[in-house]
Amino acid sequence: MEFCCSFCGKRRGDSKDWLLGFEGTKENSVVMKYTITLLGNWDEERAREPNAVYFCSRACQDKYLEKNYGDDTWAA
Ligand SMILES: [Zn+2]
């Protein structure tokens, strides 16, 4: 399975230091709100989950959060 950075599109290849996150909706809130949980490292098994997002670097992760979540980040 091939993974590409969710921000810059770079292919993962043999890199080991990628970051993994999971996006989802917070179902209990009044307004459906997109949330993201950052794993802070890479997990080969969990990377196959359908709501997983991939980052080649901390910089791409930060830019992705800024672009998609802005000031309203609900990150953990
Ligand atoms: Zn990237």
N, CA, C, O and the ligand as a Tripos MOL2 file, in Angstrom:
@<TRIPOS>MOLECULE
protein
  305   303    77     0     0
PROTEIN
NO_CHARGES

@<TRIPOS>ATOM
      1 N           0.8420   -1.2000    0.0000 N.3       1 MET1
      2 CA          0.0000    0.0000    0.0000 C.3       1 MET1
      3 C           0.8800    1.2530    0.0000 C.2       1 MET1
      4 O           1.8480    1.3570    0.7530 O.2       1 MET1
      5 N           0.5170    2.1870   -0.8570 N.am      2 GLU2
      6 CA          1.3010    3.4110   -1.0060 C.3       2 GLU2
      7 C           0.6460    4.5580   -0.2420 C.2       2 GLU2
      8 O          -0.5570    4.7900   -0.3640 O.2       2 GLU2
      9 N           1.4450    5.2710    0.5440 N.am      3 PHE3
     10 CA          0.9060    6.4030    1.2890 C.3       3 PHE3
     11 C           1.5000    7.6960    0.7490 C.2       3 PHE3
     12 O           2.6940    7.7710    0.4600 O.2       3 PHE3
     13 N           0.6510    8.7120    0.6160 N.am      4 CYS4
     14 CA          1.1220   10.0180    0.1700 C.3       4 CYS4
     15 C           0.7770   11.0650    1.2250 C.2       4 CYS4
     16 O          -0.2650   10.9910    1.8760 O.2       4 CYS4
     17 N           1.6560   12.0250    1.3790 N.am      5 CYS5
     18 CA          1.4410   13.1020    2.3390 C.3       5 CYS5
     19 C           0.1150   13.8130    2.0360 C.2       5 CYS5
     20 O          -0.1340   14.2070    0.8970 O.2       5 CYS5
     21 N          -0.7180   13.9720    3.0430 N.am      6 SER6
     22 CA         -2.0210   14.5960    2.8450 C.3       6 SER6
     23 C          -1.9130   16.0810    2.5380 C.2       6 SER6
     24 O          -2.8820   16.6950    2.0930 O.2       6 SER6
     25 N          -0.7460   16.6620    2.7720 N.am      7 PHE7
     26 CA         -0.5860   18.0790    2.4560 C.3       7 PHE7
     27 C           0.1710   18.2910    1.1520 C.2       7 PHE7
     28 O          -0.3470   18.9550    0.2540 O.2       7 PHE7
     29 N           1.3720   17.7530    1.0190 N.am      8 CYS8
     30 CA          2.1960   18.0470   -0.1590 C.3       8 CYS8
     31 C           2.1530   16.9400   -1.2180 C.2       8 CYS8
     32 O           2.6330   17.1430   -2.3330 O.2       8 CYS8
     33 N           1.5900   15.7820   -0.8900 N.am      9 GLY9
     34 CA          1.4350   14.7360   -1.8840 C.3       9 GLY9
     35 C           2.6540   13.8550   -2.1040 C.2       9 GLY9
     36 O           2.6350   12.9670   -2.9560 O.2       9 GLY9
     37 N           3.7140   14.0950   -1.3420 N.am     10 LYS10
     38 CA          4.9320   13.2930   -1.4700 C.3      10 LYS10
     39 C           4.6580   11.8280   -1.1210 C.2      10 LYS10
     40 O           3.8950   11.5320   -0.2010 O.2      10 LYS10
     41 N           5.2910   10.9190   -1.8650 N.am     11 ARG11
     42 CA          5.1170    9.5030   -1.5810 C.3      11 ARG11
     43 C           5.9840    9.0890   -0.4030 C.2      11 ARG11
     44 O           7.0850    9.6050   -0.2150 O.2      11 ARG11
     45 N           5.4840    8.1700    0.3710 N.am     12 ARG12
     46 CA          6.1930    7.8130    1.5850 C.3      12 ARG12
     47 C           7.4520    7.0020    1.3150 C.2      12 ARG12
     48 O           8.4830    7.2410    1.9440 O.2      12 ARG12
     49 N           7.3880    6.0550    0.3980 N.am     13 GLY13
     50 CA          8.5620    5.2380    0.1190 C.3      13 GLY13
     51 C           9.0410    4.5080    1.3580 C.2      13 GLY13
     52 O           8.2530    3.8430    2.0310 O.2      13 GLY13
     53 N          10.3190    4.6230    1.6650 N.am     14 ASP14
     54 CA         10.8850    3.9130    2.8110 C.3      14 ASP14
     55 C          10.9990    4.7680    4.0620 C.2      14 ASP14
     56 O          11.5560    4.3280    5.0680 O.2      14 ASP14
     57 N          10.4770    5.9820    4.0050 N.am     15 SER15
     58 CA         10.6040    6.8720    5.1590 C.3      15 SER15
     59 C           9.9780    6.2790    6.4010 C.2      15 SER15
     60 O           8.9140    5.6630    6.3430 O.2      15 SER15
     61 N          10.6410    6.4680    7.5120 N.am     16 LYS16
     62 CA         10.1400    5.9010    8.7610 C.3      16 LYS16
     63 C           9.5370    6.9510    9.6810 C.2      16 LYS16
     64 O           8.7770    6.6310   10.5950 O.2      16 LYS16
     65 N           9.8840    8.2030    9.4290 N.am     17 ASP17
     66 CA          9.5130    9.2340   10.4010 C.3      17 ASP17
     67 C           8.2850   10.0310    9.9920 C.2      17 ASP17
     68 O           8.2170   11.2370   10.2290 O.2      17 ASP17
     69 N           7.3270    9.3720    9.3860 N.am     18 TRP18
     70 CA          6.0970   10.0660    9.0160 C.3      18 TRP18
     71 C           5.1660   10.1520   10.2100 C.2      18 TRP18
     72 O           5.3400    9.4650   11.2170 O.2      18 TRP18
     73 N           4.1630   11.0260   10.0650 N.am     19 LEU19
     74 CA          3.2110   11.2390   11.1420 C.3      19 LEU19
     75 C           1.8260   10.8170   10.6740 C.2      19 LEU19
     76 O           1.4710   10.9590    9.5040 O.2      19 LEU19
     77 N           1.0670   10.3010   11.6100 N.am     20 LEU20
     78 CA         -0.2600    9.7870   11.2950 C.3      20 LEU20
     79 C          -1.3150   10.5400   12.1070 C.2      20 LEU20
     80 O          -1.0950   10.8910   13.2670 O.2      20 LEU20
     81 N          -2.4580   10.7780   11.4750 N.am     21 GLY21
     82 CA         -3.5650   11.4070   12.1820 C.3      21 GLY21
     83 C          -4.8680   10.7820   11.7300 C.2      21 GLY21
     84 O          -4.9140   10.0710   10.7260 O.2      21 GLY21
     85 N          -5.9230   11.0500   12.4750 N.am     22 PHE22
     86 CA         -7.2410   10.5210   12.1200 C.3      22 PHE22
     87 C          -8.2550   11.6390   12.1560 C.2      22 PHE22
     88 O          -8.3380   12.4000   13.1200 O.2      22 PHE22
     89 N          -9.0250   11.7250   11.0850 N.am     23 GLU23
     90 CA        -10.0530   12.7490   11.0250 C.3      23 GLU23
     91 C         -11.4090   12.1180   11.2940 C.2      23 GLU23
     92 O         -11.6550   10.9550   10.9750 O.2      23 GLU23
     93 N         -12.2690   12.9120   11.8810 N.am     24 GLY24
     94 CA        -13.6110   12.4000   12.1350 C.3      24 GLY24
     95 C         -14.5050   13.5150   12.6100 C.2      24 GLY24
     96 O         -14.0700   14.6580   12.7560 O.2      24 GLY24
     97 N         -15.7500   13.1820   12.8480 N.am     25 THR25
     98 CA        -16.6800   14.1840   13.3500 C.3      25 THR25
     99 C         -16.9660   13.9030   14.8160 C.2      25 THR25
    100 O         -17.0120   12.7560   15.2600 O.2      25 THR25
    101 N         -17.1540   14.9710   15.5350 N.am     26 LYS26
    102 CA        -17.4700   14.8620   16.9460 C.3      26 LYS26
    103 C         -18.9840   14.7640   17.0320 C.2      26 LYS26
    104 O         -19.6860   15.7730   16.9650 O.2      26 LYS26
    105 N         -19.4700   13.5720   17.1770 N.am     27 GLU27
    106 CA        -20.9030   13.3300   17.0250 C.3      27 GLU27
    107 C         -21.7720   13.9320   18.1140 C.2      27 GLU27
    108 O         -22.9490   14.2070   17.8830 O.2      27 GLU27
    109 N         -21.2230   14.1370   19.2730 N.am     28 ASN28
    110 CA        -22.0440   14.6300   20.3780 C.3      28 ASN28
    111 C         -22.2360   16.1390   20.3960 C.2      28 ASN28
    112 O         -23.0590   16.6560   21.1510 O.2      28 ASN28
    113 N         -21.4690   16.8510   19.5560 N.am     29 SER29
    114 CA        -21.6170   18.2980   19.5610 C.3      29 SER29
    115 C         -22.8770   18.6950   18.8050 C.2      29 SER29
    116 O         -23.3600   17.9430   17.9580 O.2      29 SER29
    117 N         -23.4020   19.8550   19.1050 N.am     30 VAL30
    118 CA        -24.6310   20.3310   18.4790 C.3      30 VAL30
    119 C         -24.4230   20.4950   16.9760 C.2      30 VAL30
    120 O         -25.2300   20.0360   16.1670 O.2      30 VAL30
    121 N         -23.3410   21.1500   16.6270 N.am     31 VAL31
    122 CA        -22.9800   21.3140   15.2220 C.3      31 VAL31
    123 C         -21.9500   20.2440   14.8940 C.2      31 VAL31
    124 O         -20.9670   20.0790   15.6160 O.2      31 VAL31
    125 N         -22.1750   19.5210   13.8110 N.am     32 MET32
    126 CA        -21.2060   18.5210   13.3980 C.3      32 MET32
    127 C         -19.9020   19.2280   13.0590 C.2      32 MET32
    128 O         -19.8580   20.1070   12.1980 O.2      32 MET32
    129 N         -18.8730   18.8400   13.7310 N.am     33 LYS33
    130 CA        -17.6090   19.5500   13.5890 C.3      33 LYS33
    131 C         -16.5270   18.5390   13.2660 C.2      33 LYS33
    132 O         -16.4360   17.4720   13.8730 O.2      33 LYS33
    133 N         -15.7080   18.9090   12.2880 N.am     34 TYR34
    134 CA        -14.6260   17.9980   11.9390 C.3      34 TYR34
    135 C         -13.5140   18.1060   12.9730 C.2      34 TYR34
    136 O         -13.1200   19.1980   13.3830 O.2      34 TYR34
    137 N         -13.0410   16.9850   13.3650 N.am     35 THR35
    138 CA        -11.9730   16.9600   14.3540 C.3      35 THR35
    139 C         -10.8140   16.1420   13.8060 C.2      35 THR35
    140 O         -10.9700   15.3610   12.8680 O.2      35 THR35
    141 N          -9.6700   16.3350   14.4000 N.am     36 ILE36
    142 CA         -8.5060   15.5470   14.0080 C.3      36 ILE36
    143 C          -7.7520   15.1200   15.2560 C.2      36 ILE36
    144 O          -7.5700   15.8970   16.1940 O.2      36 ILE36
    145 N          -7.3270   13.8910   15.2430 N.am     37 THR37
    146 CA         -6.5120   13.3710   16.3320 C.3      37 THR37
    147 C          -5.1430   13.0630   15.7510 C.2      37 THR37
    148 O          -5.0270   12.3190   14.7780 O.2      37 THR37
    149 N          -4.1220   13.6270   16.3400 N.am     38 LEU38
    150 CA         -2.7640   13.4190   15.8400 C.3      38 LEU38
    151 C          -2.0730   12.3540   16.6640 C.2      38 LEU38
    152 O          -2.0040   12.4360   17.8900 O.2      38 LEU38
    153 N          -1.5700   11.3680   15.9750 N.am     39 LEU39
    154 CA         -0.9130   10.2630   16.6630 C.3      39 LEU39
    155 C           0.5090   10.6470   17.0910 C.2      39 LEU39
    156 O           1.0140   10.1660   18.1050 O.2      39 LEU39
    157 N           1.1390   11.5130   16.3080 N.am     40 GLY40
    158 CA          2.4860   11.9630   16.6630 C.3      40 GLY40
    159 C           3.5920   11.0230   16.2150 C.2      40 GLY40
    160 O           4.7720   11.3030   16.4250 O.2      40 GLY40
    161 N           3.2180    9.9100   15.5990 N.am     41 ASN41
    162 CA          4.2150    8.9960   15.0290 C.3      41 ASN41
    163 C           3.5380    8.1780   13.9340 C.2      41 ASN41
    164 O           2.4460    8.5290   13.4860 O.2      41 ASN41
    165 N           4.1590    7.1160   13.5120 N.am     42 TRP42
    166 CA          3.6150    6.3050   12.4310 C.3      42 TRP42
    167 C           3.2290    4.9320   12.9590 C.2      42 TRP42
    168 O           3.9650    4.3340   13.7440 O.2      42 TRP42
    169 N           2.0940    4.4410   12.5380 N.am     43 ASP43
    170 CA          1.6570    3.1040   12.9190 C.3      43 ASP43
    171 C           1.1720    2.4020   11.6510 C.2      43 ASP43
    172 O           0.1090    2.7210   11.1200 O.2      43 ASP43
    173 N           1.9490    1.4630   11.1850 N.am     44 GLU44
    174 CA          1.6800    0.7900    9.9060 C.3      44 GLU44
    175 C           0.2810    0.1800    9.8480 C.2      44 GLU44
    176 O          -0.3660    0.2230    8.8010 O.2      44 GLU44
    177 N          -0.1820   -0.3730   10.9350 N.am     45 GLU45
    178 CA         -1.5160   -0.9840   10.9470 C.3      45 GLU45
    179 C          -2.6130    0.0710   10.8990 C.2      45 GLU45
    180 O          -3.5440   -0.0200   10.0990 O.2      45 GLU45
    181 N          -2.4940    1.0560   11.7540 N.am     46 ARG46
    182 CA         -3.5380    2.0780   11.8440 C.3      46 ARG46
    183 C          -3.5660    2.9720   10.6090 C.2      46 ARG46
    184 O          -4.5810    3.6090   10.3290 O.2      46 ARG46
    185 N          -2.4580    3.0260    9.8670 N.am     47 ALA47
    186 CA         -2.3950    3.8400    8.6480 C.3      47 ALA47
    187 C          -3.4060    3.3640    7.6130 C.2      47 ALA47
    188 O          -3.7650    4.1170    6.7070 O.2      47 ALA47
    189 N          -3.8660    2.1270    7.7380 N.am     48 ARG48
    190 CA         -4.8290    1.5650    6.7840 C.3      48 ARG48
    191 C          -6.2680    1.9310    7.1110 C.2      48 ARG48
    192 O          -7.1770    1.6230    6.3390 O.2      48 ARG48
    193 N          -6.4810    2.5780    8.2360 N.am     49 GLU49
    194 CA         -7.8420    2.9590    8.5990 C.3      49 GLU49
    195 C          -8.3560    4.0230    7.6280 C.2      49 GLU49
    196 O          -7.6020    4.9010    7.2080 O.2      49 GLU49
    197 N          -9.6540    3.9420    7.2700 N.am     50 PRO50
    198 CA        -10.2080    4.8120    6.2240 C.3      50 PRO50
    199 C         -10.1400    6.3090    6.5050 C.2      50 PRO50
    200 O         -10.1070    7.1040    5.5660 O.2      50 PRO50
    201 N         -10.1200    6.7050    7.7530 N.am     51 ASN51
    202 CA        -10.1030    8.1420    8.0560 C.3      51 ASN51
    203 C          -8.7020    8.6580    8.3940 C.2      51 ASN51
    204 O          -8.5480    9.7560    8.9280 O.2      51 ASN51
    205 N          -7.6940    7.8590    8.0800 N.am     52 ALA52
    206 CA         -6.3220    8.2560    8.3920 C.3      52 ALA52
    207 C          -5.8110    9.3260    7.4290 C.2      52 ALA52
    208 O          -6.1520    9.3240    6.2460 O.2      52 ALA52
    209 N          -4.9950   10.2360    7.9460 N.am     53 VAL53
    210 CA         -4.3010   11.2270    7.1180 C.3      53 VAL53
    211 C          -2.8060   11.0910    7.4040 C.2      53 VAL53
    212 O          -2.4030   10.7200    8.5060 O.2      53 VAL53
    213 N          -1.9940   11.3980    6.3950 N.am     54 TYR54
    214 CA         -0.5520   11.1480    6.4860 C.3      54 TYR54
    215 C           0.2420   12.4270    6.2730 C.2      54 TYR54
    216 O          -0.1100   13.2610    5.4390 O.2      54 TYR54
    217 N           1.3160   12.5670    7.0350 N.am     55 PHE55
    218 CA          2.1750   13.7460    6.8800 C.3      55 PHE55
    219 C           3.6260   13.3150    6.8130 C.2      55 PHE55
    220 O           4.0810   12.4820    7.5980 O.2      55 PHE55
    221 N           4.3550   13.9010    5.8530 N.am     56 CYS56
    222 CA          5.7540   13.5460    5.6830 C.3      56 CYS56
    223 C           6.6280   14.2560    6.7110 C.2      56 CYS56
    224 O           7.7700   13.8560    6.9410 O.2      56 CYS56
    225 N           6.0980   15.3020    7.3260 N.am     57 SER57
    226 CA          6.8980   16.0700    8.2790 C.3      57 SER57
    227 C           5.9760   16.8570    9.2050 C.2      57 SER57
    228 O           4.7840   17.0190    8.9410 O.2      57 SER57
    229 N           6.5560   17.3330   10.2830 N.am     58 ARG58
    230 CA          5.8000   18.1630   11.2170 C.3      58 ARG58
    231 C           5.3330   19.4430   10.5210 C.2      58 ARG58
    232 O           4.2500   19.9520   10.8110 O.2      58 ARG58
    233 N           6.1460   19.9570    9.6110 N.am     59 ALA59
    234 CA          5.7950   21.1850    8.8910 C.3      59 ALA59
    235 C           4.5290   20.9830    8.0590 C.2      59 ALA59
    236 O           3.6460   21.8410    8.0490 O.2      59 ALA59
    237 N           4.4420   19.8510    7.3620 N.am     60 CYS60
    238 CA          3.2560   19.5720    6.5620 C.3      60 CYS60
    239 C           2.0420   19.3730    7.4560 C.2      60 CYS60
    240 O           0.9350   19.7860    7.1120 O.2      60 CYS60
    241 N           2.2480   18.7510    8.5810 N.am     61 GLN61
    242 CA          1.1470   18.5540    9.5220 C.3      61 GLN61
    243 C           0.6190   19.9080    9.9780 C.2      61 GLN61
    244 O          -0.5910   20.1350    9.9970 O.2      61 GLN61
    245 N           1.5260   20.8020   10.3450 N.am     62 ASP62
    246 CA          1.1340   22.1310   10.8100 C.3      62 ASP62
    247 C           0.3810   22.8970    9.7400 C.2      62 ASP62
    248 O          -0.6390   23.5290   10.0170 O.2      62 ASP62
    249 N           0.8930   22.8400    8.5010 N.am     63 LYS63
    250 CA          0.2500   23.5670    7.4090 C.3      63 LYS63
    251 C          -1.1210   22.9880    7.0910 C.2      63 LYS63
    252 O          -2.0560   23.7200    6.7650 O.2      63 LYS63
    253 N          -1.2310   21.6810    7.1880 N.am     64 TYR64
    254 CA         -2.5100   21.0250    6.9330 C.3      64 TYR64
    255 C          -3.5440   21.4660    7.9750 C.2      64 TYR64
    256 O          -4.6910   21.7580    7.6380 O.2      64 TYR64
    257 N          -3.1300   21.5090    9.2140 N.am     65 LEU65
    258 CA         -4.0260   21.9270   10.2940 C.3      65 LEU65
    259 C          -4.4660   23.3660   10.0960 C.2      65 LEU65
    260 O          -5.6350   23.7100   10.2740 O.2      65 LEU65
    261 N          -3.4950   24.2050    9.7220 N.am     66 GLU66
    262 CA         -3.7740   25.6130    9.5090 C.3      66 GLU66
    263 C          -4.7940   25.7910    8.3810 C.2      66 GLU66
    264 O          -5.7350   26.5780    8.4900 O.2      66 GLU66
    265 N          -4.5800   25.0340    7.2860 N.am     67 LYS67
    266 CA         -5.4300   25.1430    6.1080 C.3      67 LYS67
    267 C          -6.8350   24.5960    6.3630 C.2      67 LYS67
    268 O          -7.8210   25.2020    5.9440 O.2      67 LYS67
    269 N          -6.9300   23.4660    7.0420 N.am     68 ASN68
    270 CA         -8.2160   22.7980    7.2000 C.3      68 ASN68
    271 C          -8.9430   23.0900    8.4920 C.2      68 ASN68
    272 O         -10.1620   22.9400    8.5740 O.2      68 ASN68
    273 N          -8.2110   23.4990    9.4870 N.am     69 TYR69
    274 CA         -8.8510   23.7130   10.7850 C.3      69 TYR69
    275 C          -8.6980   25.1410   11.2940 C.2      69 TYR69
    276 O          -9.4490   25.5720   12.1700 O.2      69 TYR69
    277 N          -7.7320   25.8750   10.7520 N.am     70 GLY70
    278 CA         -7.5480   27.2790   11.0900 C.3      70 GLY70
    279 C          -7.4480   27.5250   12.5870 C.2      70 GLY70
    280 O          -6.7950   26.7780   13.3150 O.2      70 GLY70
    281 N          -8.1040   28.5790   13.0280 N.am     71 ASP71
    282 CA         -8.0560   28.9370   14.4500 C.3      71 ASP71
    283 C          -8.9570   28.0410   15.2800 C.2      71 ASP71
    284 O          -8.9120   28.0400   16.5100 O.2      71 ASP71
    285 N          -9.7740   27.2800   14.5700 N.am     72 ASP72
    286 CA        -10.7830   26.4890   15.2420 C.3      72 ASP72
    287 C         -10.3110   25.0550   15.4910 C.2      72 ASP72
    288 O         -11.1170   24.1410   15.6620 O.2      72 ASP72
    289 N          -9.0260   24.8850   15.5060 N.am     73 THR73
    290 CA         -8.4650   23.5380   15.6410 C.3      73 THR73
    291 C          -8.9350   22.8410   16.8990 C.2      73 THR73
    292 O          -8.9120   23.3830   18.0040 O.2      73 THR73
    293 N          -9.3530   21.6390   16.6770 N.am     74 TRP74
    294 CA         -9.7550   20.8020   17.7950 C.3      74 TRP74
    295 C          -8.8230   19.6130   17.7400 C.2      74 TRP74
    296 O          -9.2420   18.4800   17.5010 O.2      74 TRP74
    297 N          -7.5700   19.8870   17.9610 N.am     75 ALA75
    298 CA         -6.5490   18.8370   17.8230 C.3      75 ALA75
    299 C          -6.1360   18.2990   19.1670 C.2      75 ALA75
    300 O          -6.1380   19.0070   20.1740 O.2      75 ALA75
    301 N          -5.7900   17.0590   19.1620 N.am     76 ALA76
    302 CA         -5.3140   16.4240   20.3890 C.3      76 ALA76
    303 C          -4.0040   15.7020   20.0990 C.2      76 ALA76
    304 O          -3.4230   15.0940   20.9980 O.2      76 ALA76
    305 ZN          4.3970   16.6350    3.0890 Zn       77 ZN77
@<TRIPOS>BOND
     1     1     2 1
     2     2     3 1
     3     3     4 2
     4     3     5 am
     5     5     6 1
     6     6     7 1
     7     7     8 2
     8     7     9 am
     9     9    10 1
    10    10    11 1
    11    11    12 2
    12    11    13 am
    13    13    14 1
    14    14    15 1
    15    15    16 2
    16    15    17 am
    17    17    18 1
    18    18    19 1
    19    19    20 2
    20    19    21 am
    21    21    22 1
    22    22    23 1
    23    23    24 2
    24    23    25 am
    25    25    26 1
    26    26    27 1
    27    27    28 2
    28    27    29 am
    29    29    30 1
    30    30    31 1
    31    31    32 2
    32    31    33 am
    33    33    34 1
    34    34    35 1
    35    35    36 2
    36    35    37 am
    37    37    38 1
    38    38    39 1
    39    39    40 2
    40    39    41 am
    41    41    42 1
    42    42    43 1
    43    43    44 2
    44    43    45 am
    45    45    46 1
    46    46    47 1
    47    47    48 2
    48    47    49 am
    49    49    50 1
    50    50    51 1
    51    51    52 2
    52    51    53 am
    53    53    54 1
    54    54    55 1
    55    55    56 2
    56    55    57 am
    57    57    58 1
    58    58    59 1
    59    59    60 2
    60    59    61 am
    61    61    62 1
    62    62    63 1
    63    63    64 2
    64    63    65 am
    65    65    66 1
    66    66    67 1
    67    67    68 2
    68    67    69 am
    69    69    70 1
    70    70    71 1
    71    71    72 2
    72    71    73 am
    73    73    74 1
    74    74    75 1
    75    75    76 2
    76    75    77 am
    77    77    78 1
    78    78    79 1
    79    79    80 2
    80    79    81 am
    81    81    82 1
    82    82    83 1
    83    83    84 2
    84    83    85 am
    85    85    86 1
    86    86    87 1
    87    87    88 2
    88    87    89 am
    89    89    90 1
    90    90    91 1
    91    91    92 2
    92    91    93 am
    93    93    94 1
    94    94    95 1
    95    95    96 2
    96    95    97 am
    97    97    98 1
    98    98    99 1
    99    99   100 2
   100    99   101 am
   101   101   102 1
   102   102   103 1
   103   103   104 2
   104   103   105 am
   105   105   106 1
   106   106   107 1
   107   107   108 2
   108   107   109 am
   109   109   110 1
   110   110   111 1
   111   111   112 2
   112   111   113 am
   113   113   114 1
   114   114   115 1
   115   115   116 2
   116   115   117 am
   117   117   118 1
   118   118   119 1
   119   119   120 2
   120   119   121 am
   121   121   122 1
   122   122   123 1
   123   123   124 2
   124   123   125 am
   125   125   126 1
   126   126   127 1
   127   127   128 2
   128   127   129 am
   129   129   130 1
   130   130   131 1
   131   131   132 2
   132   131   133 am
   133   133   134 1
   134   134   135 1
   135   135   136 2
   136   135   137 am
   137   137   138 1
   138   138   139 1
   139   139   140 2
   140   139   141 am
   141   141   142 1
   142   142   143 1
   143   143   144 2
   144   143   145 am
   145   145   146 1
   146   146   147 1
   147   147   148 2
   148   147   149 am
   149   149   150 1
   150   150   151 1
   151   151   152 2
   152   151   153 am
   153   153   154 1
   154   154   155 1
   155   155   156 2
   156   155   157 am
   157   157   158 1
   158   158   159 1
   159   159   160 2
   160   159   161 am
   161   161   162 1
   162   162   163 1
   163   163   164 2
   164   163   165 am
   165   165   166 1
   166   166   167 1
   167   167   168 2
   168   167   169 am
   169   169   170 1
   170   170   171 1
   171   171   172 2
   172   171   173 am
   173   173   174 1
   174   174   175 1
   175   175   176 2
   176   175   177 am
   177   177   178 1
   178   178   179 1
   179   179   180 2
   180   179   181 am
   181   181   182 1
   182   182   183 1
   183   183   184 2
   184   183   185 am
   185   185   186 1
   186   186   187 1
   187   187   188 2
   188   187   189 am
   189   189   190 1
   190   190   191 1
   191   191   192 2
   192   191   193 am
   193   193   194 1
   194   194   195 1
   195   195   196 2
   196   195   197 am
   197   197   198 1
   198   198   199 1
   199   199   200 2
   200   199   201 am
   201   201   202 1
   202   202   203 1
   203   203   204 2
   204   203   205 am
   205   205   206 1
   206   206   207 1
   207   207   208 2
   208   207   209 am
   209   209   210 1
   210   210   211 1
   211   211   212 2
   212   211   213 am
   213   213   214 1
   214   214   215 1
   215   215   216 2
   216   215   217 am
   217   217   218 1
   218   218   219 1
   219   219   220 2
   220   219   221 am
   221   221   222 1
   222   222   223 1
   223   223   224 2
   224   223   225 am
   225   225   226 1
   226   226   227 1
   227   227   228 2
   228   227   229 am
   229   229   230 1
   230   230   231 1
   231   231   232 2
   232   231   233 am
   233   233   234 1
   234   234   235 1
   235   235   236 2
   236   235   237 am
   237   237   238 1
   238   238   239 1
   239   239   240 2
   240   239   241 am
   241   241   242 1
   242   242   243 1
   243   243   244 2
   244   243   245 am
   245   245   246 1
   246   246   247 1
   247   247   248 2
   248   247   249 am
   249   249   250 1
   250   250   251 1
   251   251   252 2
   252   251   253 am
   253   253   254 1
   254   254   255 1
   255   255   256 2
   256   255   257 am
   257   257   258 1
   258   258   259 1
   259   259   260 2
   260   259   261 am
   261   261   262 1
   262   262   263 1
   263   263   264 2
   264   263   265 am
   265   265   266 1
   266   266   267 1
   267   267   268 2
   268   267   269 am
   269   269   270 1
   270   270   271 1
   271   271   272 2
   272   271   273 am
   273   273   274 1
   274   274   275 1
   275   275   276 2
   276   275   277 am
   277   277   278 1
   278   278   279 1
   279   279   280 2
   280   279   281 am
   281   281   282 1
   282   282   283 1
   283   283   284 2
   284   283   285 am
   285   285   286 1
   286   286   287 1
   287   287   288 2
   288   287   289 am
   289   289   290 1
   290   290   291 1
   291   291   292 2
   292   291   293 am
   293   293   294 1
   294   294   295 1
   295   295   296 2
   296   295   297 am
   297   297   298 1
   298   298   299 1
   299   299   300 2
   300   299   301 am
   301   301   302 1
   302   302   303 1
   303   303   304 2
@<TRIPOS>SUBSTRUCTURE
     1 MET1         2 RESIDUE 1 A MET
     2 GLU2         6 RESIDUE 1 A GLU
     3 PHE3        10 RESIDUE 1 A PHE
     4 CYS4        14 RESIDUE 1 A CYS
     5 CYS5        18 RESIDUE 1 A CYS
     6 SER6        22 RESIDUE 1 A SER
     7 PHE7        26 RESIDUE 1 A PHE
     8 CYS8        30 RESIDUE 1 A CYS
     9 GLY9        34 RESIDUE 1 A GLY
    10 LYS10       38 RESIDUE 1 A LYS
    11 ARG11       42 RESIDUE 1 A ARG
    12 ARG12       46 RESIDUE 1 A ARG
    13 GLY13       50 RESIDUE 1 A GLY
    14 ASP14       54 RESIDUE 1 A ASP
    15 SER15       58 RESIDUE 1 A SER
    16 LYS16       62 RESIDUE 1 A LYS
    17 ASP17       66 RESIDUE 1 A ASP
    18 TRP18       70 RESIDUE 1 A TRP
    19 LEU19       74 RESIDUE 1 A LEU
    20 LEU20       78 RESIDUE 1 A LEU
    21 GLY21       82 RESIDUE 1 A GLY
    22 PHE22       86 RESIDUE 1 A PHE
    23 GLU23       90 RESIDUE 1 A GLU
    24 GLY24       94 RESIDUE 1 A GLY
    25 THR25       98 RESIDUE 1 A THR
    26 LYS26      102 RESIDUE 1 A LYS
    27 GLU27      106 RESIDUE 1 A GLU
    28 ASN28      110 RESIDUE 1 A ASN
    29 SER29      114 RESIDUE 1 A SER
    30 VAL30      118 RESIDUE 1 A VAL
    31 VAL31      122 RESIDUE 1 A VAL
    32 MET32      126 RESIDUE 1 A MET
    33 LYS33      130 RESIDUE 1 A LYS
    34 TYR34      134 RESIDUE 1 A TYR
    35 THR35      138 RESIDUE 1 A THR
    36 ILE36      142 RESIDUE 1 A ILE
    37 THR37      146 RESIDUE 1 A THR
    38 LEU38      150 RESIDUE 1 A LEU
    39 LEU39      154 RESIDUE 1 A LEU
    40 GLY40      158 RESIDUE 1 A GLY
    41 ASN41      162 RESIDUE 1 A ASN
    42 TRP42      166 RESIDUE 1 A TRP
    43 ASP43      170 RESIDUE 1 A ASP
    44 GLU44      174 RESIDUE 1 A GLU
    45 GLU45      178 RESIDUE 1 A GLU
    46 ARG46      182 RESIDUE 1 A ARG
    47 ALA47      186 RESIDUE 1 A ALA
    48 ARG48      190 RESIDUE 1 A ARG
    49 GLU49      194 RESIDUE 1 A GLU
    50 PRO50      198 RESIDUE 1 A PRO
    51 ASN51      202 RESIDUE 1 A ASN
    52 ALA52      206 RESIDUE 1 A ALA
    53 VAL53      210 RESIDUE 1 A VAL
    54 TYR54      214 RESIDUE 1 A TYR
    55 PHE55      218 RESIDUE 1 A PHE
    56 CYS56      222 RESIDUE 1 A CYS
    57 SER57      226 RESIDUE 1 A SER
    58 ARG58      230 RESIDUE 1 A ARG
    59 ALA59      234 RESIDUE 1 A ALA
    60 CYS60      238 RESIDUE 1 A CYS
    61 GLN61      242 RESIDUE 1 A GLN
    62 ASP62      246 RESIDUE 1 A ASP
    63 LYS63      250 RESIDUE 1 A LYS
    64 TYR64      254 RESIDUE 1 A TYR
    65 LEU65      258 RESIDUE 1 A LEU
    66 GLU66      262 RESIDUE 1 A GLU
    67 LYS67      266 RESIDUE 1 A LYS
    68 ASN68      270 RESIDUE 1 A ASN
    69 TYR69      274 RESIDUE 1 A TYR
    70 GLY70      278 RESIDUE 1 A GLY
    71 ASP71      282 RESIDUE 1 A ASP
    72 ASP72      286 RESIDUE 1 A ASP
    73 THR73      290 RESIDUE 1 A THR
    74 TRP74      294 RESIDUE 1 A TRP
    75 ALA75      298 RESIDUE 1 A ALA
    76 ALA76      302 RESIDUE 1 A ALA
    77 ZN77       305 GROUP 0 **** ****
